[in-house]
C-alpha cells in the first residue's frame, strides 16, 4: 500500500517532463517537413529570387543581365501602358468574381431548393469548369464572330442584328472576355456554394417556416448569412484567377483590339517575348504578385472576420 502512490505519481511526472520539452517535438516536425520545404524552396523560392533579380536588370532574353537597380520600377510609375493594363486586370478580376458569385449563388439556391432536374443540373452546370481554357477561348471567339458566330445568329433570329463585331470593338471586347470567364468559372463556384447551403440544418428552415418566413425571406435571412464565409472565399479565389486570366484574354483577342484587353499577364508576355524587355516584364510580374499577395491577406482577414460573425 505504501508503494501505490509512488507508482501513480511517477508516470504523471514523466508526462509532465515530456510536456515541458516542446522544442523536441518541434524539431521532429521540422525534420519530417524538411524534404517538402526543400522541394518548395527549389521549385518556388529559386524562381522567385531569379524573377526579382531579373526585375532589377536589363535583359533581352539572351546574354548576360545588366544590373540597373530600381530603374524598371521607377519607369513603371510613369508608364501609362502598365497602369492601363493594371486597371483592366482589376476590372476583369472584380467583374468576373462578382458575376460568378451572383450566378453561382442563384444556381445553388435553385438546386438546394429542390428544383426539378436538380441532379442533372449539378452535372450540366459544372461542365464548363472542366473545359480547357484554351478551347473555351477559341470556341467563344468563333461564337461571337459577325454573321457566322452562333451568338450573332441567335441575335439575328430575334431581330437584334447579326453583324456585331464584339471582339473588334474596344468598348465591348473586355466585356466579352469577362462574360466568358463567368461562364467558365460559375460551375466550380456553384458546387462549392451548394455544398455550403446543404450543410445548413433543415430544422432551421422548418423553424423559420413555422414563424411565417417564406422562401425568399429564408434565403436572405438564413442561407446567405450562413454561407458568407464560403462566398468570401469564392470572391477571393475567382478575383485572383481572373486577374491572372492570360489564356482567355490572349486566346480570344491577343490583347486587342489595340490594348483593349491587354491585362497585366498579357502585358508581361508582350514586353518579354515581343519586345525583348525581360527586365520590365519581370518588374510588372513582381508588382502584380505583390498586389495579389496583399489581396490574399486582406481577403483572408475579412473571411476570418466573416466566419466569426457568422
MOBEL-V521303 format. One record per residue. N is the residue number from 1. RES is the residue in three letters. PSI is psi in whole degrees, 0 to 359 (NA if undefined). Layout:
n;res;psi
N;RES;PSI
N;RES;PSI
This chain:
n;res;psi
1;UNK;329
2;UNK;338
3;UNK;349
4;UNK;314
5;UNK;325
6;UNK;320
7;UNK;327
8;UNK;326
9;UNK;325
10;UNK;309
11;UNK;323
12;UNK;319
13;UNK;321
14;UNK;320
15;UNK;321
16;UNK;319
17;UNK;322
18;UNK;323
19;UNK;340
20;UNK;7
21;UNK;64
22;UNK;336
23;UNK;328
24;UNK;317
25;UNK;321
26;UNK;319
27;UNK;324
28;UNK;316
29;UNK;317
30;UNK;322
31;UNK;320
32;UNK;328
33;UNK;349
34;UNK;321
35;UNK;317
36;UNK;320
37;UNK;320
38;UNK;318
39;UNK;315
40;UNK;320
41;UNK;321
42;UNK;313
43;UNK;344
44;UNK;313
45;UNK;311
46;UNK;313
47;UNK;323
48;UNK;317
49;UNK;317
50;UNK;323
51;UNK;316
52;UNK;318
53;UNK;318
54;UNK;323
55;UNK;341
56;UNK;14
57;UNK;168
58;UNK;120
59;UNK;133
60;UNK;0
61;UNK;343
62;UNK;150
63;UNK;196
64;UNK;151
65;UNK;142
66;UNK;121
67;UNK;127
68;UNK;7
69;UNK;222
70;UNK;16
71;UNK;316
72;UNK;321
73;UNK;321
74;UNK;319
75;UNK;327
76;UNK;328
77;UNK;327
78;UNK;11
79;UNK;104
80;UNK;331
81;UNK;316
82;UNK;319
83;UNK;320
84;UNK;320
85;UNK;321
86;UNK;317
87;UNK;317
88;UNK;325
89;UNK;318
90;UNK;318
91;UNK;315
92;UNK;316
93;UNK;309
94;UNK;316
95;UNK;316
96;UNK;314
97;UNK;316
98;UNK;315
99;UNK;315
100;UNK;317
101;UNK;318
102;UNK;310
103;UNK;312
104;UNK;323
105;UNK;318
106;UNK;317
107;UNK;317
108;UNK;322
109;UNK;321
110;UNK;313
111;UNK;318
112;UNK;330
113;UNK;358
114;UNK;33
115;UNK;147
116;UNK;133
117;UNK;22
118;UNK;326
119;UNK;325
120;UNK;320
121;UNK;329
122;UNK;325
123;UNK;312
124;UNK;315
125;UNK;341
126;UNK;344
127;UNK;316
128;UNK;334
129;UNK;336
130;UNK;359
131;UNK;141
132;UNK;133
133;UNK;324
134;UNK;320
135;UNK;321
136;UNK;318
137;UNK;314
138;UNK;316
139;UNK;310
140;UNK;331
141;UNK;321
142;UNK;327
143;UNK;336
144;UNK;13
145;UNK;145
146;UNK;137
147;UNK;308
148;UNK;339
149;UNK;148
150;UNK;327
151;UNK;312
152;UNK;329
153;UNK;318
154;UNK;317
155;UNK;321
156;UNK;324
157;UNK;332
158;UNK;13
159;UNK;20
160;UNK;9
161;UNK;147
162;UNK;19
163;UNK;28
164;UNK;121
165;UNK;76
166;UNK;315
167;UNK;348
168;UNK;352
169;UNK;118
170;UNK;335
171;UNK;344
172;UNK;346
173;UNK;312
174;UNK;325
175;UNK;322
176;UNK;318
177;UNK;318
178;UNK;317
179;UNK;318
180;UNK;320
181;UNK;323
182;UNK;317
183;UNK;319
184;UNK;326
185;UNK;345
186;UNK;328
187;UNK;315
188;UNK;312
189;UNK;323
190;UNK;313
191;UNK;320
192;UNK;314
193;UNK;322
194;UNK;317
195;UNK;320
196;UNK;320
197;UNK;323
198;UNK;351
199;UNK;349
200;UNK;127
201;UNK;136
202;UNK;327
203;UNK;331
204;UNK;316
205;UNK;322
206;UNK;318
207;UNK;320
208;UNK;321
209;UNK;321
210;UNK;325
211;UNK;359
212;UNK;10
213;UNK;128
214;UNK;179
215;UNK;320
216;UNK;316
217;UNK;321
218;UNK;322
219;UNK;314
220;UNK;333
221;UNK;338
222;UNK;303
223;UNK;305
224;UNK;313
225;UNK;324
226;UNK;338
227;UNK;12
228;UNK;317
229;UNK;321
230;UNK;319
231;UNK;321
232;UNK;319
233;UNK;318
234;UNK;315
235;UNK;317
236;UNK;309
237;UNK;314
238;UNK;324
239;UNK;321
240;UNK;315
241;UNK;318
242;UNK;324
243;UNK;324
244;UNK;20
245;UNK;66
246;UNK;318
247;UNK;312
248;UNK;313
249;UNK;317
250;UNK;319
251;UNK;330
252;UNK;323
253;UNK;349
254;UNK;34
255;UNK;356
256;UNK;188
257;UNK;138
258;UNK;240
259;UNK;23
260;UNK;330
261;UNK;22
262;UNK;97
263;UNK;178
264;UNK;312
265;UNK;324
266;UNK;321
267;UNK;322
268;UNK;315
269;UNK;316
270;UNK;315
271;UNK;319
272;UNK;306
273;UNK;346
274;UNK;323
275;UNK;347
276;UNK;22
277;UNK;75
278;UNK;331
279;UNK;313
280;UNK;317
281;UNK;319
282;UNK;321
283;UNK;318
284;UNK;320
285;UNK;317
286;UNK;315
287;UNK;315
288;UNK;319
289;UNK;319
290;UNK;319
291;UNK;315
292;UNK;323
293;UNK;317
294;UNK;316
295;UNK;319
296;UNK;316
297;UNK;317
298;UNK;317
299;UNK;320
300;UNK;318
301;UNK;314
302;UNK;320
303;UNK;322
304;UNK;318
305;UNK;321
306;UNK;320
307;UNK;322
308;UNK;316
309;UNK;323
310;UNK;NA
